[in-house]
Amino acid sequence: MSATLQTNFVGIHLKNPFILASAPPTVSPENIARAFEMGWGGAVIKSVQYTPRFIKQNVTPRIHAVRDKSQIIGFTNFEIGSAKTLEAWAEGILWLKQRFPENAVFASLMHTDVLKEEEWRETTRIFEQAGVDGFELNLSCSHGQAESGCGAMLGTDEEQIKKVVSWVREETTKPVIPKLTALTMDVQSKGIAAKASGADAIAAINTMSSLPGVNLKTFIPYNSVDGMSALQGLSGKAIKPIALRCVMQLASATNLPISATGGIYTWQDAAEFILLGAQTLQVCSAVMEHGYGVINKLTAGLLRYMEEMDFGTIEDFRGKALVNVTKQIDLNRDYKLYAYVNAEKCIGCGKCVTACRDNNAAGAIRIEGKSAVCINDKCEGCGLCTQICPQGCISMMKK
Ligand SMILES: Cc1cc2nc3c(=O)[nH]c(=O)nc-3n(C[C@H](O)[C@H](O)[C@H](O)COP(=O)(O)O)c2cc1C
């Protein structure tokens, strides 16, 4: 079956569901133009604040890579809103829309230190006139200005979400898309509050508040800015499971289209988010690490997957995994498995023996001859050995 990546997101036609997230990759209209030429479907501009008096200077350095050995598993940053003024962005959006009418450009509104209704309303009017396709509301930035009451501080408070969404809703007929934070145990109720106030879709998630590490000699947590550090927002692969969880909860609770963001590096990541309810896919860290060119593998891979699976459009598989998630309490406790070691593949390294002995009351695995063997009666079926086996030679079998 031939498939298409074209999709309709809250009334906006997109040639593909991949959108640059509000972040360094969308720092300027010129950058966004280059990304569109390379194949991105849309872009959310770097979050803009209302008045120049709130445009603070960025610190240096402001980006740190969290690594597992040499692999980058995330970035932390304390970057703040755009250094460009509202007016400069309005001109930039006008320019972008003239040059790229087929691509979607979303504004990203972020508030200043004090919650001021008129600022949200006027920013909306200015961007509406500039011809923006939709409004993302940054109710989720976890660092920097969250400390002073904006970003995630708004997005963790249902009353504030309702206020901001309704102010913007009243000023525009374009799609309003609050970007919510995972820094809450109850993201569903934040989504429901946003929907009740007129949101057309929800974006999730933003960075997670974090400290990436501490220098053991200087005692200064990374990143050090002239000898001091501060809370930073974690992005990238490290937050993908949290983003998947939020997308699933928001899709189920609100039934709104979701623009997923958090750890999308590959087409497989993209497909997983779609299966849990995402309609569009926002990317930041992968572009920070590899550049705009990642779009080629994302689109080619997702299209190939869709053709293999016989999905004609994104809608054909959006949310298909949602029915397979239930409450933990409702999982079948009569379903019993035990570990089985394939002796032909086992190299007898003993990792599973140690893991089972030190994490399982019975200690079900031992080495017999050259390979590990699991004693079925003792096996509690936790599955740990299958996950840590370097050979991938342990599987779970039905009791
Ligand atoms: C350096 C940096 C700056 C960011 N700035 C913004 C911002 O201005 N507005 C916003 O809504 N999100 C911002 N984000 C968050 C991203 O848009 C995105 O939600 C997050 O990084 C998760 O996606 P990823 O894992 O693909 O990076 C920023 C992220 C990074 C790494």
The ligand as an SDF file (V2000), in Angstrom:
LIG
                    3D

 31 33  0  0  0  0  0  0  0  0999 V2000
   18.6070   24.7860   24.5890 C   0  0  0  0  0  0  0  0  0  0  0  0
   17.1240   24.5960   24.6170 C   0  0  0  0  0  0  0  0  0  0  0  0
   16.2680   25.6980   24.5770 C   0  0  0  0  0  0  0  0  0  0  0  0
   14.8990   25.5230   24.6030 C   0  0  0  0  0  0  0  0  0  0  0  0
   14.0760   26.6160   24.5370 N   0  0  0  0  0  0  0  0  0  0  0  0
   12.7320   26.4620   24.5320 C   0  0  0  0  0  0  0  0  0  0  0  0
   11.8590   27.5730   24.3850 C   0  0  0  0  0  0  0  0  0  0  0  0
   12.2850   28.7140   24.2170 O   0  0  0  0  0  0  0  0  0  0  0  0
   10.5280   27.3320   24.4010 N   0  0  0  0  0  0  0  0  0  0  0  0
    9.9800   26.0830   24.5540 C   0  0  0  0  0  0  0  0  0  0  0  0
    8.7680   25.9270   24.5620 O   0  0  0  0  0  0  0  0  0  0  0  0
   10.8060   25.0070   24.6760 N   0  0  0  0  0  0  0  0  0  0  0  0
   12.1530   25.1670   24.6660 C   0  0  0  0  0  0  0  0  0  0  0  0
   12.9540   24.0790   24.7420 N   0  0  0  0  0  0  0  0  0  0  0  0
   12.3530   22.7440   24.8590 C   0  0  0  0  0  0  0  0  0  0  0  0
   12.1740   22.0710   23.4910 C   0  0  0  0  0  0  0  0  0  0  0  0
   11.2820   22.7910   22.6800 O   0  0  0  0  0  0  0  0  0  0  0  0
   11.6640   20.6300   23.6480 C   0  0  0  0  0  0  0  0  0  0  0  0
   10.3570   20.6760   24.1890 O   0  0  0  0  0  0  0  0  0  0  0  0
   12.5190   19.7870   24.5710 C   0  0  0  0  0  0  0  0  0  0  0  0
   13.8830   20.0420   24.3280 O   0  0  0  0  0  0  0  0  0  0  0  0
   12.2340   18.2910   24.3800 C   0  0  0  0  0  0  0  0  0  0  0  0
   12.4750   17.8860   23.0540 O   0  0  0  0  0  0  0  0  0  0  0  0
   13.8540   17.1540   22.6070 P   0  0  0  0  0  0  0  0  0  0  0  0
   14.0480   15.9870   23.5240 O   0  0  0  0  0  0  0  0  0  0  0  0
   13.6510   16.8000   21.1730 O   0  0  0  0  0  0  0  0  0  0  0  0
   14.9520   18.1570   22.8090 O   0  0  0  0  0  0  0  0  0  0  0  0
   14.3490   24.2280   24.7060 C   0  0  0  0  0  0  0  0  0  0  0  0
   15.2060   23.1260   24.7210 C   0  0  0  0  0  0  0  0  0  0  0  0
   16.5710   23.2840   24.6710 C   0  0  0  0  0  0  0  0  0  0  0  0
   17.4390   22.0730   24.6950 C   0  0  0  0  0  0  0  0  0  0  0  0
  1  2  1  0
  2  3  1  0
  2 30  2  0
  3  4  2  0
  4  5  1  0
  4 28  1  0
  5  6  2  0
  6  7  1  0
  6 13  1  0
  7  8  2  0
  7  9  1  0
  9 10  1  0
 10 11  2  0
 10 12  1  0
 12 13  2  0
 13 14  1  0
 14 15  1  0
 14 28  1  0
 15 16  1  0
 16 17  1  0
 16 18  1  0
 18 19  1  0
 18 20  1  0
 20 21  1  0
 20 22  1  0
 22 23  1  0
 23 24  1  0
 24 25  2  0
 24 26  1  0
 24 27  1  0
 28 29  2  0
 29 30  1  0
 30 31  1  0
M  END
$$$$
